């Protein structure tokens, strides 16, 4: 009897001793059970079928454009001992470090052949948080929203956009060939970058320029492929491949600042999934949300060996939210656009591609700045961080992700700029209470844990207590927040 693959959202507590023993030290040959995960980008096969469908459809619709949004086309096979990139395991306590209840917990949608617990150390510990059965339930793009915004986002109608996608696919095939090699892949990325930088955008005598958003999406996608190749080579200890890719990446980072930050897995207590393209010369930071279920983190949800653990809990219907689905929510809720206006950021949004495109901001993150010089963690700097929470409060926003890497010390003026509102959501009516407002203010102190250094953690807590107990300082910040929220 053939077992039918099932899908579920799971949590896997990675700090359990048998899991640590299984993952550390990592082995060059994968030995865990094979499962499927939802990748950041559609598979090449899925994308080729989609392009073929677009090319053969006489009168394409927005729905045709959005077929690529289905997460079943993003499925990737992965061994359980490759769920955590092996480079993270070089940190001795990556799996076991407890940051005030923030223990490492792999969280995401997987496909598996029942039974889930099959002797594999990770799957034996996996807890099903939402069972999907044979099909992933997902929340994706809204065709009506995309249709309404298409001209604004791309400057083109549906037929022209379809032609642009098909032409770009042909250009890609021309550069990569049937069997792409590392040199051809790298050369294609270089060509993409040049076309964007020189504002040529593959324009020809009889062909219009391909919209900038589509080219940025393609650049991001190709860099994701290259980085995943590198990570696979690192895990397999294939240094002849990983070293070549790493050298190419470092050369481009040094020459132009081009950099991809890929967090391809959601490990609660360590990092959230995200894909970010930083391109200083192009003047942009391109972000694509990761496929992630509707959820929140319940603090102290479990007690294990007398210690609290924070665990995810499903919200809404627990559906998987695609990148385009996340942009749909961002635009429907109008939270990030409003807070971007409040702080004067010129942020663009692509409902068609599931992208946020922000202006590049020169400067170190607060995390980098303070690690470099602890004296920079001043009362004035901390006030600017708290100001962001007070503006959120004015706009009815809950931001549950306070991390020092999300703030940049902008050069040359030294302004503190928040660059990641991915966790923002609207406040519910029942949360708009004095107690709720106080709790949200005090959760800002969680930024302390991002420094991973006890003296800095203590310093943040000291700064937080000193500020929040000073009614005059808080009142002055609230006045500033009220003014900013009116923009």
C-alpha positions in Angstrom: 0.0 0.0 0.0 1.4 3.4 -1.0 1.5 5.9 1.8 0.0 9.2 0.9 2.1 12.3 1.9 0.5 14.4 4.6 1.2 18.0 5.5 1.3 19.6 8.9 2.7 22.5 10.8 5.1 21.2 13.4 7.2 22.4 16.3 10.4 20.5 17.0 12.2 21.4 20.2 15.8 21.2 19.1 17.4 21.4 22.5 16.3 17.9 23.5 19.5 15.8 24.2 18.8 13.1 21.6 18.3 15.7 18.9 21.5 17.6 19.9 23.4 14.3 19.8 22.0 13.5 16.4 22.8 16.9 14.9 26.2 17.6 16.5 28.7 17.1 15.1 27.2 17.3 11.6 28.0 14.5 9.2 29.0 14.9 5.6 26.4 12.4 4.5 22.8 13.2 5.3 21.3 10.5 7.5 17.9 11.8 8.7 14.5 10.9 7.4 13.5 12.6 4.2 10.6 15.1 4.5 9.5 18.0 2.3 9.5 21.7 3.3 8.2 24.8 1.7 11.0 26.6 0.0 11.3 30.3 -0.5 11.1 30.2 -4.3 9.1 28.0 -6.7 10.9 25.0 -8.1 12.4 25.3 -11.6 9.9 22.7 -12.9 6.9 24.6 -11.4 8.2 27.9 -12.8 8.7 26.4 -16.3 5.2 25.0 -16.3 3.8 28.4 -15.3 5.7 30.2 -18.0 4.5 27.7 -20.6 0.9 28.2 -19.3 1.2 32.0 -19.6 2.7 31.8 -23.1 -0.1 29.5 -24.4 -3.0 31.3 -22.8 -4.7 33.6 -25.4 -6.2 36.0 -22.9 -4.2 35.7 -19.6 -5.7 36.9 -16.4 -4.4 38.0 -13.0 -5.4 34.6 -11.8 -3.0 33.1 -14.4 -0.2 35.3 -13.1 -0.8 34.2 -9.6 -0.8 30.5 -10.2 2.9 30.6 -9.1 1.8 31.6 -5.6 0.7 28.0 -4.7 3.1 26.6 -2.1 2.8 23.1 -3.5 5.1 24.4 -6.2 7.7 25.4 -3.6 8.2 21.9 -2.1 11.8 20.8 -1.5 13.0 17.5 -0.1 15.2 17.7 2.9 16.8 15.3 5.4 15.9 16.1 9.0 19.6 16.5 9.9 19.8 19.3 7.3 16.9 21.3 8.6 19.3 23.4 10.7 22.2 24.7 8.4 25.3 23.1 9.6 27.2 26.4 9.9 24.9 27.4 12.8 25.9 24.2 14.6 29.5 25.6 14.9 28.2 27.7 17.8 28.6 25.3 20.8 25.3 26.2 22.4 23.2 27.1 19.3 20.7 24.4 20.0 20.8 24.5 23.8 21.0 28.2 24.7 18.0 29.3 26.7 17.3 33.1 26.4 14.6 33.6 29.0 12.3 30.9 27.6 13.5 31.4 24.0 14.7 27.8 23.4 15.5 26.6 19.9 12.3 25.3 18.2 12.1 24.4 14.5 8.7 25.7 13.3 7.2 25.2 9.9 5.1 23.3 7.4 6.4 19.8 6.5 5.3 17.0 4.3 5.8 13.5 5.5 4.7 9.9 5.1 2.8 8.7 8.2 3.5 7.9 10.9 5.3 11.1 11.8 7.2 9.5 14.7 9.3 6.9 12.8 12.4 6.6 14.9 14.1 9.7 13.6 15.1 11.8 16.6 13.6 15.0 15.2 10.4 13.5 14.0 9.9 11.6 17.3 9.9 14.9 19.1 7.9 16.8 16.4 4.5 18.0 17.6 1.7 18.6 15.1 0.3 22.1 15.7 -2.0 22.0 12.7 -2.8 19.0 10.5 -3.5 19.9 6.9 -4.0 16.4 5.5 -3.1 15.8 1.9 -3.2 19.5 0.9 -1.6 22.6 2.4 -4.2 25.2 3.3 -2.7 28.5 2.4 -3.5 32.2 2.3 -2.1 33.8 -0.8 -2.5 36.9 -3.1 -5.8 38.6 -3.7 -6.4 38.8 -7.4 -8.5 41.9 -7.1 -5.9 43.7 -5.1 -3.2 42.8 -7.6 -5.3 43.8 -10.6 -6.0 47.2 -9.0 -2.3 47.8 -8.2 -0.7 46.3 -11.3 -0.3 49.5 -13.3 1.0 51.4 -10.3 3.5 48.7 -9.4 4.8 47.8 -12.9 3.6 50.5 -15.3 2.1 47.7 -17.5 -1.1 45.9 -18.1 -1.6 42.1 -17.8 -0.6 41.2 -21.3 2.6 43.2 -21.2 3.5 41.8 -17.8 3.0 38.2 -19.2 5.2 39.1 -22.1 7.8 40.4 -19.7 7.8 37.2 -17.6 8.1 35.0 -20.7 10.9 37.1 -22.2 12.8 37.1 -19.0 12.5 33.3 -18.8 13.9 33.1 -22.4 16.8 35.4 -21.4 17.5 33.2 -18.4 17.5 30.0 -20.5 19.8 31.7 -23.0 22.4 32.5 -20.3 22.1 29.4 -18.2 21.5 26.7 -20.9 20.0 23.3 -20.2 22.5 22.4 -17.5 23.6 25.5 -15.6 27.2 25.5 -14.2 28.5 27.7 -11.5 30.3 30.0 -14.0 27.2 30.4 -16.2 25.0 31.0 -13.1 27.4 33.6 -11.8 27.6 35.3 -15.2 23.8 35.5 -15.4 23.6 37.2 -12.0 26.3 39.7 -13.1 24.3 40.4 -16.3 21.1 40.9 -14.3 22.9 43.3 -11.9 24.3 45.3 -14.8 21.0 45.6 -16.6 19.4 47.0 -13.4 22.3 49.3 -12.5 22.6 50.8 -15.9 18.8 51.1 -16.2 18.8 49.1 -19.5 16.5 46.4 -18.1 16.9 44.3 -21.3 15.2 46.9 -23.4 15.6 46.3 -27.2 14.5 48.1 -30.4 11.3 46.1 -30.5 11.0 45.2 -26.9 10.2 47.5 -23.9 12.3 47.4 -20.7 11.3 44.7 -18.2 9.9 46.3 -15.1 12.4 46.9 -12.4 10.5 45.0 -9.7 10.5 41.9 -11.9 14.3 42.2 -12.4 14.9 42.7 -8.7 12.8 39.6 -8.0 14.8 37.6 -10.5 18.1 38.8 -9.0 17.0 37.9 -5.6 15.8 34.5 -6.8 19.1 33.6 -8.5 21.1 34.7 -5.5 18.9 32.4 -3.4 19.6 29.5 -5.7 23.4 30.2 -5.5 23.3 30.5 -1.7 21.4 27.2 -1.3 24.0 25.5 -3.5 26.7 26.8 -1.2 24.9 25.6 1.9 24.4 22.2 0.4 28.1 22.0 -0.5 29.1 23.1 3.0 26.9 20.4 4.6 28.3 17.8 2.2 31.9 19.1 2.9 32.3 19.7 -0.8 34.7 22.6 -0.4 35.6 22.8 -4.0 32.1 24.1 -4.7 31.4 26.0 -1.4 34.7 27.9 -1.5 34.1 29.0 -5.1 30.7 30.4 -4.3 31.8 32.0 -1.1 34.7 33.7 -2.8 32.3 35.0 -5.5 29.9 36.3 -2.9 32.6 38.0 -0.9 34.1 39.6 -4.0 30.7 41.2 -4.9 30.1 42.2 -1.3 33.4 44.0 -1.2 33.0 45.6 -4.6 29.5 46.8 -4.5 28.0 45.8 -1.2 25.7 43.2 -2.9 24.6 40.7 -0.3 21.9 38.2 0.3 20.7 37.5 3.8 18.9 34.2 3.7 17.2 32.6 6.7 15.6 29.7 5.1 14.2 28.2 8.3 12.2 29.5 11.3 13.9 28.5 14.5 12.1 30.1 17.3 14.5 31.6 19.8 17.1 32.0 17.2 15.8 33.6 14.0 12.7 33.9 11.8 12.6 33.0 8.2 13.4 35.9 5.8 15.0 36.7 2.5 16.7 40.0 2.1 18.7 41.4 -0.8 21.0 44.3 0.0 22.1 46.3 -3.0 23.7 49.6 -2.0 24.7 50.6 -5.5 21.2 50.0 -6.7 19.9 52.0 -3.7 17.5 49.3 -2.5 16.9 46.6 0.0 14.5 44.0 -1.3 12.7 41.8 1.1 10.5 38.8 0.4 8.5 37.4 3.4 8.9 33.7 4.0 6.0 31.2 3.8 4.9 31.2 7.4 1.7 30.0 9.2 -0.6 32.4 11.0 0.7 32.2 14.5 1.8 33.9 17.6 4.4 33.0 20.2 3.0 32.1 23.6 5.4 33.0 26.4 6.0 30.3 28.9 3.6 27.9 27.1 5.4 24.8 28.3 7.3 23.9 31.4 10.2 21.5 30.8 12.4 20.3 33.6 11.1 23.3 35.6 12.0 25.8 33.0 9.5 27.8 30.8 9.6 27.4 27.0 8.0 29.8 24.5 6.0 27.9 21.8 4.1 28.9 18.7 0.3 28.8 18.8 -1.9 28.9 15.7 -4.1 31.9 15.0 -6.8 32.5 12.4 -7.1 29.1 10.7 -3.4 28.3 10.9 -3.1 28.5 7.1 0.3 29.0 5.6 0.8 32.6 4.5 2.7 32.9 1.2 5.0 35.8 0.4 2.2 37.4 -1.7 -0.3 36.6 1.0 1.9 38.5 3.5 2.0 41.5 1.1 -1.7 41.3 0.7 -2.1 41.6 4.5 0.4 44.4 4.7 -1.5 46.4 2.1 -4.9 45.5 3.5 -4.0 46.4 7.1 -2.1 49.5 5.9 0.2 49.3 9.0 3.7 49.1 7.4 2.8 51.8 4.8 1.6 54.1 7.6 4.5 53.6 9.8 6.9 54.0 6.9 5.2 57.4 6.2 5.4 58.3 9.9 9.2 57.9 9.9 9.6 59.3 6.4 10.7 56.1 4.5 9.9 55.8 0.8 8.9 52.1 0.8 7.5 50.4 -2.3 5.3 47.3 -2.2 4.7 44.6 -4.9 1.5 42.6 -4.4 2.3 40.8 -7.7 5.7 39.5 -6.5 5.4 39.5 -2.8 8.2 42.0 -2.3 8.9 45.0 -0.1 11.4 47.4 -1.7 13.0 49.9 0.7 15.7 52.5 0.1 19.1 51.4 1.2 20.2 53.0 4.4 23.9 53.4 5.1 25.1 52.5 8.5 25.7 49.8 11.1 22.9 48.0 12.8 22.5 48.8 16.5 23.7 45.3 17.2 26.9 45.9 15.3 27.4 49.4 16.7 27.0 48.3 20.3 29.1 45.1 19.9 31.8 47.4 18.4 31.6 49.9 21.2 29.4 49.2 24.3 29.5 52.9 25.2 27.1 53.6 22.3 24.3 51.9 24.2 23.2 55.2 25.7 19.9 56.5 27.2 19.4 58.6 24.1 19.8 55.6 21.8 17.4 53.5 23.9 14.8 56.4 23.9 14.8 56.2 20.1 14.1 52.5 20.2 11.2 53.0 22.7 9.9 55.9 20.5 9.2 53.3 17.8 7.0 51.3 20.1 5.1 54.5 21.1 4.5 55.3 17.5 3.2 51.7 17.0 0.9 52.3 19.9 -0.5 55.5 18.4 -1.1 53.7 15.0 -2.7 50.6 16.6 0.2 48.3 15.8 1.7 45.4 17.7 5.3 44.7 16.9 6.4 41.5 18.6 9.9 41.4 17.2 12.4 43.6 19.1 15.9 42.8 17.9 18.9 45.1 17.8 19.7 44.0 14.2 16.4 45.5 13.1 17.6 49.0 13.8 20.3 50.9 11.8 22.3 53.9 13.0 21.9 55.9 9.8 24.9 57.7 8.4 25.8 60.5 8.4 23.1 61.9 10.7 23.1 59.1 13.3 19.3 58.7 13.2 17.9 55.3 14.4 16.0 53.6 11.7 13.9 50.5 12.1 14.2 48.3 9.0 12.1 45.2 9.6 8.3 45.4 10.3 7.7 41.9 9.3 6.2 41.0 12.7 3.8 44.0 12.8 0.1 43.2 13.1 -3.0 45.3 14.0 -4.0 45.5 17.7 -7.2 43.6 18.5 -9.9 45.6 20.4 -9.4 43.5 23.5 -5.7 44.4 23.5 -6.3 48.1 23.7 -6.2 48.3 27.5 -3.9 50.1 29.9 -2.5 46.8 30.9 -1.9 45.8 27.3 -0.3 49.1 26.5 2.0 48.7 29.5 2.9 45.1 28.5 3.8 46.2 24.9 6.0 49.0 26.2 7.8 46.6 28.5 8.3 44.0 25.8 10.8 46.4 24.1 13.3 45.3 26.8 13.4 41.9 24.9 15.8 43.6 22.6 18.4 42.9 25.3 18.5 39.2 24.4 19.6 40.0 20.9 23.0 41.0 22.2 23.7 37.6 23.6 26.1 39.1 26.2 25.1 39.3 29.9 26.7 42.7 30.6 24.8 44.2 27.6 21.6 42.5 28.6 21.9 44.0 32.1 22.7 47.4 30.6 19.5 47.3 28.4 17.4 46.3 31.4 18.9 49.2 33.4 18.2 51.7 30.6 14.6 50.4 30.2 13.8 50.6 33.9 15.3 54.1 34.2 13.3 55.4 31.2 9.9 53.8 32.0 10.0 54.9 35.6 10.6 58.5 34.5 7.2 59.9 33.7 8.7 63.1 32.3 10.9 61.3 29.7 8.0 59.0 28.7 5.6 61.9 28.3 8.1 63.7 26.0 8.5 60.6 23.9 4.7 60.2 23.7 4.4 63.8 22.4 6.9 63.0 19.7 5.1 59.8 18.9 1.8 61.6 18.5 3.3 64.1 16.1 5.0 61.4 14.0 1.8 59.4 13.8 -0.1 62.3 12.2 2.1 62.2 9.0 
